[in-house]
């Protein structure tokens, strides 16, 4: 059931599209399964400790560089960006 000017199923389509966008964003950040860990950081060339490589298979960055990269990334908006203001779920 859609309300207002929206056609039937439009709200569910918007929700599904937002969920699919977020899943795609998260999957793009994952390291492929079975990828080899680097012994030295890809950015600063410092050695990556063995416990980190064992805990995170496929790791490419040292803890410092990964922390800096995580701090630079903006969190997802958490709203349905595809919808107009009038169709936001409340």
N, CA, C and O atoms as a GROMACS GRO file, in nm:
protein
  360
    1UNK      N    1   0.084  -0.118   0.000
    1UNK     CA    2   0.000   0.000   0.000
    1UNK      C    3   0.089   0.124   0.000
    1UNK      O    4   0.170   0.143   0.091
    2UNK      N    5   0.074   0.205  -0.098
    2UNK     CA    6   0.148   0.331  -0.106
    2UNK      C    7   0.053   0.444  -0.072
    2UNK      O    8  -0.068   0.434  -0.091
    3UNK      N    9   0.109   0.550  -0.021
    3UNK     CA   10   0.027   0.665   0.013
    3UNK      C   11   0.062   0.785  -0.073
    3UNK      O   12   0.171   0.790  -0.131
    4UNK      N   13  -0.027   0.879  -0.081
    4UNK     CA   14   0.001   1.000  -0.157
    4UNK      C   15   0.012   0.972  -0.306
    4UNK      O   16  -0.072   0.903  -0.364
    5UNK      N   17   0.116   1.027  -0.368
    5UNK     CA   18   0.133   1.013  -0.512
    5UNK      C   19   0.217   0.891  -0.551
    5UNK      O   20   0.233   0.862  -0.670
    6UNK      N   21   0.269   0.822  -0.454
    6UNK     CA   22   0.356   0.706  -0.484
    6UNK      C   23   0.272   0.589  -0.533
    6UNK      O   24   0.160   0.567  -0.486
    7UNK      N   25   0.327   0.514  -0.627
    7UNK     CA   26   0.256   0.395  -0.676
    7UNK      C   27   0.274   0.281  -0.577
    7UNK      O   28   0.361   0.288  -0.489
    8UNK      N   29   0.194   0.178  -0.590
    8UNK     CA   30   0.202   0.064  -0.500
    8UNK      C   31   0.342   0.001  -0.507
    8UNK      O   32   0.395  -0.021  -0.616
    9UNK      N   33   0.398  -0.027  -0.392
    9UNK     CA   34   0.528  -0.091  -0.385
    9UNK      C   35   0.646   0.004  -0.394
    9UNK      O   36   0.761  -0.040  -0.382
   10UNK      N   37   0.623   0.133  -0.414
   10UNK     CA   38   0.732   0.229  -0.431
   10UNK      C   39   0.816   0.242  -0.304
   10UNK      O   40   0.939   0.251  -0.312
   11UNK      N   41   0.754   0.242  -0.189
   11UNK     CA   42   0.827   0.256  -0.062
   11UNK      C   43   0.916   0.135  -0.041
   11UNK      O   44   1.032   0.149  -0.005
   12UNK      N   45   0.862   0.016  -0.064
   12UNK     CA   46   0.943  -0.105  -0.048
   12UNK      C   47   1.060  -0.106  -0.146
   12UNK      O   48   1.170  -0.150  -0.110
   13UNK      N   49   1.038  -0.061  -0.268
   13UNK     CA   50   1.146  -0.055  -0.366
   13UNK      C   51   1.256   0.040  -0.320
   13UNK      O   52   1.375   0.011  -0.337
   14UNK      N   53   1.219   0.153  -0.261
   14UNK     CA   54   1.317   0.248  -0.210
   14UNK      C   55   1.397   0.188  -0.095
   14UNK      O   56   1.519   0.204  -0.089
   15UNK      N   57   1.329   0.118  -0.007
   15UNK     CA   58   1.397   0.055   0.107
   15UNK      C   59   1.494  -0.052   0.056
   15UNK      O   60   1.609  -0.057   0.099
   16UNK      N   61   1.448  -0.136  -0.035
   16UNK     CA   62   1.533  -0.242  -0.090
   16UNK      C   63   1.653  -0.184  -0.164
   16UNK      O   64   1.763  -0.239  -0.156
   17UNK      N   65   1.634  -0.073  -0.236
   17UNK     CA   66   1.745  -0.010  -0.307
   17UNK      C   67   1.847   0.046  -0.209
   17UNK      O   68   1.968   0.036  -0.232
   18UNK      N   69   1.800   0.105  -0.100
   18UNK     CA   70   1.892   0.158   0.001
   18UNK      C   71   1.971   0.047   0.068
   18UNK      O   72   2.091   0.062   0.091
   19UNK      N   73   1.906  -0.063   0.099
   19UNK     CA   74   1.974  -0.177   0.159
   19UNK      C   75   2.076  -0.235   0.062
   19UNK      O   76   2.188  -0.268   0.102
   20UNK      N   77   2.039  -0.247  -0.066
   20UNK     CA   78   2.132  -0.299  -0.166
   20UNK      C   79   2.253  -0.208  -0.183
   20UNK      O   80   2.365  -0.256  -0.198
   21UNK      N   81   2.232  -0.076  -0.179
   21UNK     CA   82   2.343   0.019  -0.188
   21UNK      C   83   2.440   0.002  -0.072
   21UNK      O   84   2.562   0.001  -0.092
   22UNK      N   85   2.387  -0.011   0.048
   22UNK     CA   86   2.471  -0.026   0.167
   22UNK      C   87   2.548  -0.157   0.164
   22UNK      O   88   2.666  -0.160   0.198
   23UNK      N   89   2.482  -0.265   0.124
   23UNK     CA   90   2.551  -0.394   0.112
   23UNK      C   91   2.664  -0.388   0.009
   23UNK      O   92   2.772  -0.443   0.032
   24UNK      N   93   2.639  -0.323  -0.102
   24UNK     CA   94   2.742  -0.310  -0.205
   24UNK      C   95   2.860  -0.230  -0.153
   24UNK      O   96   2.975  -0.263  -0.181
   25UNK      N   97   2.832  -0.125  -0.076
   25UNK     CA   98   2.940  -0.043  -0.019
   25UNK      C   99   3.024  -0.125   0.078
   25UNK      O  100   3.146  -0.117   0.076
   26UNK      N  101   2.958  -0.203   0.163
   26UNK     CA  102   3.031  -0.286   0.260
   26UNK      C  103   3.109  -0.397   0.192
   26UNK      O  104   3.223  -0.425   0.231
   27UNK      N  105   3.051  -0.460   0.091
   27UNK     CA  106   3.120  -0.568   0.021
   27UNK      C  107   3.241  -0.516  -0.055
   27UNK      O  108   3.340  -0.588  -0.070
   28UNK      N  109   3.235  -0.393  -0.103
   28UNK     CA  110   3.349  -0.338  -0.177
   28UNK      C  111   3.469  -0.316  -0.086
   28UNK      O  112   3.582  -0.307  -0.134
   29UNK      N  113   3.447  -0.306   0.044
   29UNK     CA  114   3.556  -0.284   0.140
   29UNK      C  115   3.615  -0.415   0.192
   29UNK      O  116   3.719  -0.414   0.257
   30UNK      N  117   3.550  -0.527   0.163
   30UNK     CA  118   3.599  -0.655   0.213
   30UNK      C  119   3.721  -0.702   0.135
   30UNK      O  120   3.735  -0.675   0.016
   31UNK      N  121   3.808  -0.772   0.205
   31UNK     CA  122   3.923  -0.835   0.141
   31UNK      C  123   3.876  -0.969   0.086
   31UNK      O  124   3.807  -1.043   0.156
   32UNK      N  125   3.912  -1.002  -0.038
   32UNK     CA  126   3.871  -1.131  -0.094
   32UNK      C  127   3.916  -1.248  -0.008
   32UNK      O  128   4.026  -1.248   0.047
   33UNK      N  129   3.830  -1.348   0.004
   33UNK     CA  130   3.862  -1.467   0.082
   33UNK      C  131   3.982  -1.537   0.021
   33UNK      O  132   3.989  -1.555  -0.101
   34UNK      N  133   4.075  -1.576   0.105
   34UNK     CA  134   4.193  -1.646   0.057
   34UNK      C  135   4.304  -1.556   0.009
   34UNK      O  136   4.408  -1.605  -0.036
   35UNK      N  137   4.286  -1.424   0.016
   35UNK     CA  138   4.391  -1.332  -0.026
   35UNK      C  139   4.507  -1.340   0.072
   35UNK      O  140   4.487  -1.353   0.193
   36UNK      N  141   4.626  -1.332   0.020
   36UNK     CA  142   4.745  -1.339   0.104
   36UNK      C  143   4.767  -1.207   0.177
   36UNK      O  144   4.748  -1.100   0.120
   37UNK      N  145   4.807  -1.216   0.303
   37UNK     CA  146   4.840  -1.097   0.380
   37UNK      C  147   4.977  -1.046   0.336
   37UNK      O  148   5.065  -1.123   0.298
   38UNK      N  149   4.992  -0.917   0.343
   38UNK     CA  150   5.123  -0.858   0.315
   38UNK      C  151   5.209  -0.864   0.440
   38UNK      O  152   5.156  -0.862   0.551
   39UNK      N  153   5.337  -0.873   0.425
   39UNK     CA  154   5.427  -0.871   0.540
   39UNK      C  155   5.462  -0.729   0.579
   39UNK      O  156   5.501  -0.703   0.693
   40UNK      N  157   5.449  -0.634   0.483
   40UNK     CA  158   5.475  -0.493   0.509
   40UNK      C  159   5.357  -0.411   0.460
   40UNK      O  160   5.291  -0.446   0.362
   41UNK      N  161   5.332  -0.302   0.528
   41UNK     CA  162   5.218  -0.214   0.497
   41UNK      C  163   5.226  -0.161   0.354
   41UNK      O  164   5.334  -0.124   0.306
   42UNK      N  165   5.112  -0.158   0.287
   42UNK     CA  166   5.106  -0.110   0.149
   42UNK      C  167   5.127   0.041   0.139
   42UNK      O  168   5.160   0.092   0.032
   43UNK      N  169   5.108   0.114   0.249
   43UNK     CA  170   5.123   0.260   0.245
   43UNK      C  171   5.255   0.308   0.302
   43UNK      O  172   5.322   0.392   0.240
   44UNK      N  173   5.295   0.257   0.419
   44UNK     CA  174   5.414   0.311   0.485
   44UNK      C  175   5.532   0.213   0.485
   44UNK      O  176   5.642   0.249   0.528
   45UNK      N  177   5.512   0.091   0.438
   45UNK     CA  178   5.616  -0.012   0.429
   45UNK      C  179   5.669  -0.060   0.564
   45UNK      O  180   5.773  -0.126   0.569
   46UNK      N  181   5.600  -0.027   0.674
   46UNK     CA  182   5.637  -0.080   0.805
   46UNK      C  183   5.594  -0.226   0.812
   46UNK      O  184   5.496  -0.264   0.749
   47UNK      N  185   5.667  -0.310   0.888
   47UNK     CA  186   5.628  -0.451   0.900
   47UNK      C  187   5.491  -0.465   0.968
   47UNK      O  188   5.460  -0.392   1.062
   48UNK      N  189   5.412  -0.558   0.920
   48UNK     CA  190   5.283  -0.589   0.982
   48UNK      C  191   5.306  -0.706   1.076
   48UNK      O  192   5.353  -0.811   1.032
   49UNK      N  193   5.275  -0.691   1.205
   49UNK     CA  194   5.301  -0.799   1.301
   49UNK      C  195   5.226  -0.928   1.264
   49UNK      O  196   5.114  -0.924   1.213
   50UNK      N  197   5.289  -1.040   1.292
   50UNK     CA  198   5.231  -1.172   1.262
   50UNK      C  199   5.093  -1.191   1.327
   50UNK      O  200   5.003  -1.243   1.262
   51UNK      N  201   5.074  -1.150   1.455
   51UNK     CA  202   4.939  -1.167   1.515
   51UNK      C  203   4.830  -1.094   1.435
   51UNK      O  204   4.718  -1.145   1.425
   52UNK      N  205   4.861  -0.977   1.380
   52UNK     CA  206   4.761  -0.905   1.298
   52UNK      C  207   4.734  -0.981   1.170
   52UNK      O  208   4.619  -0.992   1.128
   53UNK      N  209   4.838  -1.032   1.106
   53UNK     CA  210   4.820  -1.108   0.982
   53UNK      C  211   4.740  -1.235   1.007
   53UNK      O  212   4.661  -1.277   0.922
   54UNK      N  213   4.760  -1.297   1.124
   54UNK     CA  214   4.685  -1.419   1.157
   54UNK      C  215   4.538  -1.386   1.187
   54UNK      O  216   4.449  -1.463   1.152
   55UNK      N  217   4.515  -1.272   1.253
   55UNK     CA  218   4.379  -1.234   1.291
   55UNK      C  219   4.297  -1.183   1.173
   55UNK      O  220   4.176  -1.202   1.167
   56UNK      N  221   4.365  -1.118   1.078
   56UNK     CA  222   4.296  -1.059   0.962
   56UNK      C  223   4.359  -1.111   0.834
   56UNK      O  224   4.443  -1.042   0.776
   57UNK      N  225   4.321  -1.229   0.787
   57UNK     CA  226   4.378  -1.280   0.661
   57UNK      C  227   4.353  -1.180   0.547
   57UNK      O  228   4.244  -1.126   0.532
   58UNK      N  229   4.457  -1.157   0.469
   58UNK     CA  230   4.446  -1.063   0.358
   58UNK      C  231   4.474  -0.920   0.396
   58UNK      O  232   4.452  -0.829   0.316
   59UNK      N  233   4.523  -0.897   0.517
   59UNK     CA  234   4.548  -0.761   0.563
   59UNK      C  235   4.655  -0.695   0.474
   59UNK      O  236   4.753  -0.759   0.435
   60UNK      N  237   4.633  -0.567   0.443
   60UNK     CA  238   4.722  -0.492   0.354
   60UNK      C  239   4.789  -0.374   0.424
   60UNK      O  240   4.891  -0.324   0.378
   61UNK      N  241   4.732  -0.329   0.536
   61UNK     CA  242   4.780  -0.209   0.604
   61UNK      C  243   4.816  -0.238   0.749
   61UNK      O  244   4.758  -0.327   0.813
   62UNK      N  245   4.913  -0.161   0.801
   62UNK     CA  246   4.945  -0.171   0.943
   62UNK      C  247   4.830  -0.107   1.023
   62UNK      O  248   4.740  -0.045   0.965
   63UNK      N  249   4.834  -0.122   1.153
   63UNK     CA  250   4.724  -0.071   1.238
   63UNK      C  251   4.712   0.081   1.226
   63UNK      O  252   4.601   0.133   1.216
   64UNK      N  253   4.825   0.152   1.227
   64UNK     CA  254   4.821   0.299   1.219
   64UNK      C  255   4.758   0.346   1.088
   64UNK      O  256   4.670   0.432   1.088
   65UNK      N  257   4.804   0.290   0.977
   65UNK     CA  258   4.751   0.332   0.846
   65UNK      C  259   4.603   0.296   0.832
   65UNK      O  260   4.525   0.373   0.777
   66UNK      N  261   4.565   0.179   0.882
   66UNK     CA  262   4.424   0.139   0.876
   66UNK      C  263   4.339   0.231   0.962
   66UNK      O  264   4.228   0.267   0.923
   67UNK      N  265   4.389   0.269   1.080
   67UNK     CA  266   4.315   0.361   1.167
   67UNK      C  267   4.296   0.496   1.100
   67UNK      O  268   4.188   0.554   1.108
   68UNK      N  269   4.402   0.547   1.034
   68UNK     CA  270   4.390   0.674   0.963
   68UNK      C  271   4.289   0.664   0.849
   68UNK      O  272   4.210   0.756   0.830
   69UNK      N  273   4.292   0.555   0.774
   69UNK     CA  274   4.198   0.536   0.663
   69UNK      C  275   4.055   0.530   0.715
   69UNK      O  276   3.964   0.589   0.657
   70UNK      N  277   4.035   0.456   0.825
   70UNK     CA  278   3.900   0.446   0.882
   70UNK      C  279   3.849   0.582   0.930
   70UNK      O  280   3.731   0.612   0.916
   71UNK      N  281   3.938   0.664   0.986
   71UNK     CA  282   3.898   0.796   1.035
   71UNK      C  283   3.860   0.889   0.920
   71UNK      O  284   3.775   0.976   0.937
   72UNK      N  285   3.922   0.871   0.803
   72UNK     CA  286   3.893   0.957   0.687
   72UNK      C  287   3.760   0.923   0.621
   72UNK      O  288   3.698   1.010   0.559
   73UNK      N  289   3.717   0.800   0.633
   73UNK     CA  290   3.594   0.759   0.565
   73UNK      C  291   3.472   0.812   0.638
   73UNK      O  292   3.461   0.803   0.760
   74UNK      N  293   3.382   0.869   0.560
   74UNK     CA  294   3.260   0.921   0.618
   74UNK      C  295   3.162   0.807   0.642
   74UNK      O  296   3.151   0.716   0.559
   75UNK      N  297   3.092   0.810   0.753
   75UNK     CA  298   2.990   0.707   0.775
   75UNK      C  299   2.873   0.726   0.678
   75UNK      O  300   2.851   0.836   0.628
   76UNK      N  301   2.801   0.620   0.654
   76UNK     CA  302   2.683   0.627   0.567
   76UNK      C  303   2.582   0.722   0.629
   76UNK      O  304   2.574   0.734   0.751
   77UNK      N  305   2.504   0.787   0.545
   77UNK     CA  306   2.409   0.888   0.591
   77UNK      C  307   2.300   0.829   0.679
   77UNK      O  308   2.249   0.897   0.768
   78UNK      N  309   2.264   0.704   0.655
   78UNK     CA  310   2.161   0.641   0.739
   78UNK      C  311   2.019   0.681   0.702
   78UNK      O  312   1.926   0.652   0.776
   79UNK      N  313   2.003   0.746   0.588
   79UNK     CA  314   1.869   0.781   0.542
   79UNK      C  315   1.850   0.727   0.402
   79UNK      O  316   1.946   0.690   0.334
   80UNK      N  317   1.729   0.723   0.360
   80UNK     CA  318   1.696   0.677   0.226
   80UNK      C  319   1.725   0.791   0.128
   80UNK      O  320   1.642   0.879   0.109
   81UNK      N  321   1.845   0.788   0.067
   81UNK     CA  322   1.887   0.897  -0.020
   81UNK      C  323   1.812   0.899  -0.152
   81UNK      O  324   1.812   1.001  -0.220
   82UNK      N  325   1.749   0.789  -0.190
   82UNK     CA  326   1.680   0.784  -0.318
   82UNK      C  327   1.541   0.848  -0.313
   82UNK      O  328   1.483   0.879  -0.417
   83UNK      N  329   1.490   0.868  -0.196
   83UNK     CA  330   1.353   0.916  -0.183
   83UNK      C  331   1.349   1.068  -0.169
   83UNK      O  332   1.446   1.131  -0.127
   84UNK      N  333   1.237   1.124  -0.205
   84UNK     CA  334   1.219   1.267  -0.185
   84UNK      C  335   1.187   1.293  -0.038
   84UNK      O  336   1.158   1.200   0.037
   85UNK      N  337   1.193   1.418   0.001
   85UNK     CA  338   1.167   1.455   0.139
   85UNK      C  339   1.028   1.408   0.185
   85UNK      O  340   1.011   1.365   0.300
   86UNK      N  341   0.930   1.416   0.097
   86UNK     CA  342   0.794   1.380   0.133
   86UNK      C  343   0.775   1.230   0.157
   86UNK      O  344   0.680   1.189   0.224
   87UNK      N  345   0.863   1.148   0.102
   87UNK     CA  346   0.840   1.005   0.117
   87UNK      C  347   0.934   0.940   0.219
   87UNK      O  348   0.942   0.817   0.226
   88UNK      N  349   1.005   1.021   0.298
   88UNK     CA  350   1.094   0.965   0.400
   88UNK      C  351   1.011   0.892   0.505
   88UNK      O  352   0.905   0.939   0.546
   89UNK      N  353   1.060   0.778   0.546
   89UNK     CA  354   0.991   0.702   0.650
   89UNK      C  355   1.018   0.765   0.785
   89UNK      O  356   1.131   0.804   0.814
   90UNK      N  357   0.917   0.774   0.865
   90UNK     CA  358   0.934   0.835   0.997
   90UNK      C  359   0.899   0.737   1.105
   90UNK      O  360   0.908   0.770   1.223
   0.00000   0.00000   0.00000
